[in-house]
Amino acid sequence: MPITLDSLETIVRAAGGVAMSYFNALDQLAINKKSARDLVTDADVAVENHLKQALHEQCPEYGFWGEESGKTANQTSRWIVDPIDGTHSFSKGQYFWGISVALEIDGELIMGAVYGPALDDYYCAEKGKGAFKNGKPIRVSDETNLASAMVSTGFACLRQYLEDNNLARFGRIAQATTGQRRLGSAALDLCTVADGQVDAFWEQELNLYDVAAGSLIALEAGGTLTDFKGNPGVFPKQILATNGKILQQILPLM
């Protein structure tokens, strides 16, 4: 590999510094709308530009797919980047937003990092080598009973005015579980599954750059990634991450 997890951490943490320079001056932040309910800020663009340049300098042979700038020519081996996952939270001065960077080679996720700069929580994984938070190994929870579980979700579907909008699904699962959270960043949500903070996370109508890094981290921490029917894989339009132990209990409610 032309890059190590340590080298990637240096790059991503530096991008976090760029993000925090904007976060600490929100009163001066320019906020625009990509659509009626989808925001982009100067911070998103600046962080993505920083990552695009730094990753190219480290690994010029890899392509790049960023939420804001789109895809470069080479997409066989590529970095998949969401510069600020949770832009709305960021713009409101909340802490739960993150930078997501994944390396995909020939359709396989190889390396991923998710950094929450305002929380100073750094998650990372390399395929086959486990998952880590702030340098320490992490594992999914041991919860085996859905009725005792804490779950999290999101509502990107509502931004798109979709009829299948997760509300009925959330109602079913909320009634079957003990705790529910809606934190605002799919990338970090997946990491909370990896870290055992929640026992399952699901969302629909996302993009690969929202979930690529977090999915690898969850898998390397012992979790499962499926669609809403239980088919294994990373499906941004229907993503369900669990600790594995409650998967069969939650699937009938999806």
Disulfide bonds with the S-S distance in Angstrom:
none
